[in-house]
Amino acid sequence: MKKRLNYFIVLVLFTLAACQPPATKEDKAKSPESELPDYAAFNKKVDVLRSFIKAHENEDLNAQSELMADTLRWSPPFYNGNEWLGKEDYIAVLKNYQDNFENITYTEGISMGDELLDGMWAGSVFPKDQASIKPNAIRLYGTWIATNSETGNEHGFKWYAIAWVNDDGQIAQFTEYFDLGGILENAE
């Protein structure tokens, strides 16, 4: 009797499983559980951004320009009515900074007291309806330090940016956040 009951349970389970429609390729493609993060794409974009930062440390505007798309959209750290600026605007700001400061250095990472967390992030799990595992928008965290060319005073500021790197390996969009007042205060 026990054997018959076991056979019956197995038969019911097989029948129920067989009644479920098979998942289509579209269903699998839409399912977030079936997707894996594209670490290779993330790393390629991070390499572009690190090259851009290194070129700024080296005061190499040509290298920085080559890493920017001609159609770059830039949102500066100061409030300007949320107007997007272009590549030439961004290059002018970078040139001004490089002309007026020396020993430009960048420390990548989020300072947590005794610990320095990673400085490049992408994807999210919150909010649920906008969660993503795609490395489309790379978040950059770090600290810039430089010396004012005229006064010799050193200054630094925490920096946060969001960058979008296109398929050509160029920065297509860049949004920056930092305290401009801190630069002016420490630069004099």
C-alpha positions in Angstrom: 0.0 0.0 0.0 2.8 2.4 0.9 4.5 1.7 -2.5 1.3 2.5 -4.3 0.9 5.7 -2.4 4.5 6.7 -3.3 3.9 5.9 -7.0 0.7 7.9 -6.9 2.5 11.0 -5.4 5.3 10.7 -8.0 2.7 10.4 -10.7 0.8 13.5 -9.5 4.1 15.5 -9.3 5.1 14.6 -12.8 1.6 15.4 -14.1 1.7 18.8 -12.4 5.1 19.5 -13.8 4.1 18.5 -17.3 1.1 20.8 -17.2 3.2 23.9 -16.7 4.0 25.6 -20.1 7.7 25.7 -20.8 9.5 29.0 -20.4 10.1 30.7 -23.7 13.3 32.5 -24.6 11.5 35.8 -24.2 10.4 34.8 -20.7 13.9 33.9 -19.7 15.3 37.1 -21.2 12.8 39.2 -19.2 13.4 37.4 -16.0 15.8 39.2 -13.7 16.8 36.0 -12.1 18.1 34.6 -15.4 20.3 37.7 -16.1 23.8 37.9 -14.8 25.6 41.2 -14.3 27.9 42.0 -17.2 31.2 42.4 -15.3 33.3 42.7 -18.4 31.2 45.7 -19.7 31.5 47.3 -16.2 35.3 46.8 -16.1 35.7 48.3 -19.6 33.7 51.4 -18.6 35.7 51.7 -15.4 38.9 51.5 -17.4 37.8 54.5 -19.5 36.9 56.5 -16.4 40.1 55.7 -14.7 42.0 56.7 -17.8 40.1 60.0 -17.9 41.0 60.7 -14.2 44.6 59.8 -14.8 44.8 62.2 -17.7 43.4 64.9 -15.4 46.1 64.2 -12.9 48.7 64.4 -15.7 47.0 67.6 -17.0 46.6 66.0 -20.4 43.6 67.7 -21.9 44.2 66.0 -25.3 43.9 62.5 -23.7 40.8 63.7 -21.8 39.2 65.1 -25.0 39.8 61.8 -26.8 37.9 60.0 -24.0 34.9 62.2 -24.4 32.2 61.8 -27.1 31.9 64.9 -29.4 28.2 64.9 -28.3 29.1 64.8 -24.6 26.4 66.1 -22.2 27.8 67.6 -19.0 26.0 68.6 -15.9 28.3 70.8 -13.8 28.5 70.7 -10.0 27.0 74.1 -9.6 23.3 74.8 -10.1 22.6 76.2 -13.6 18.9 75.5 -13.9 19.7 71.9 -14.8 20.9 72.9 -18.2 23.2 70.4 -20.0 26.4 71.8 -21.3 28.7 70.3 -24.0 32.1 69.0 -24.5 33.7 72.4 -25.2 32.3 73.8 -21.9 33.7 70.9 -20.0 37.1 71.1 -21.6 37.2 74.9 -20.8 36.5 74.1 -17.1 39.1 71.3 -17.0 41.7 73.6 -18.7 41.0 76.4 -16.2 41.5 74.0 -13.3 44.7 72.5 -14.8 46.1 76.1 -15.5 45.5 77.1 -11.9 46.4 74.0 -9.9 49.4 71.7 -9.7 50.0 68.2 -8.2 46.4 67.2 -9.0 45.8 63.8 -7.4 42.8 61.6 -7.0 42.1 58.9 -4.4 39.4 56.6 -5.5 37.0 55.3 -2.9 34.4 56.1 -0.2 36.1 57.0 3.1 34.5 55.2 6.0 36.8 56.2 8.8 39.5 53.5 8.9 38.2 51.9 5.7 38.2 52.9 2.1 35.4 51.3 0.1 35.3 50.8 -3.7 35.0 54.0 -5.7 33.2 52.7 -8.8 29.6 51.4 -8.6 26.8 50.5 -11.0 23.5 48.8 -10.9 21.0 48.8 -8.0 18.4 46.8 -6.3 16.3 49.7 -5.0 13.7 50.9 -5.8 12.3 47.6 -7.0 10.6 49.0 -10.1 13.8 50.6 -11.3 16.3 48.0 -10.2 19.0 47.2 -12.7 22.1 44.9 -13.0 23.3 46.8 -16.1 26.5 48.9 -15.9 25.0 51.8 -17.8 25.5 54.6 -15.2 28.8 54.3 -13.3 28.9 56.1 -10.0 32.3 57.4 -9.0 33.3 58.4 -5.5 36.6 59.8 -4.4 38.7 62.7 -3.2 40.7 65.3 -5.2 43.7 67.1 -3.8 45.6 69.9 -5.6 47.9 72.8 -4.9 46.9 76.3 -6.0 49.6 77.5 -8.5 49.6 81.1 -7.3 49.3 80.7 -3.5 50.9 77.3 -3.0 48.0 76.3 -0.7 46.7 72.8 -0.9 43.0 72.0 -1.1 40.9 69.0 -1.4 37.3 68.0 -1.9 35.1 64.9 -1.9 33.8 64.2 -5.3 30.8 62.2 -6.6 29.9 61.8 -10.3 27.8 59.7 -12.6 29.1 58.8 -16.0 27.7 57.0 -19.0 30.2 55.5 -21.4 29.0 54.7 -24.9 29.8 51.6 -27.0 32.8 53.5 -28.6 34.4 53.7 -25.2 33.9 57.4 -24.8 32.2 59.3 -22.0 28.8 60.4 -23.4 27.3 62.0 -20.3 28.8 63.2 -17.1 27.1 64.6 -14.0 29.3 66.0 -11.1 28.7 66.9 -7.5 31.2 68.6 -5.2 31.5 71.7 -3.0 32.8 74.5 -5.2 32.9 76.8 -2.1 35.5 74.5 -0.5 37.8 74.9 -3.5 37.6 78.7 -3.4 38.0 78.9 0.4 41.1 76.7 0.5 42.6 78.1 -2.7 43.3 81.5 -1.4 
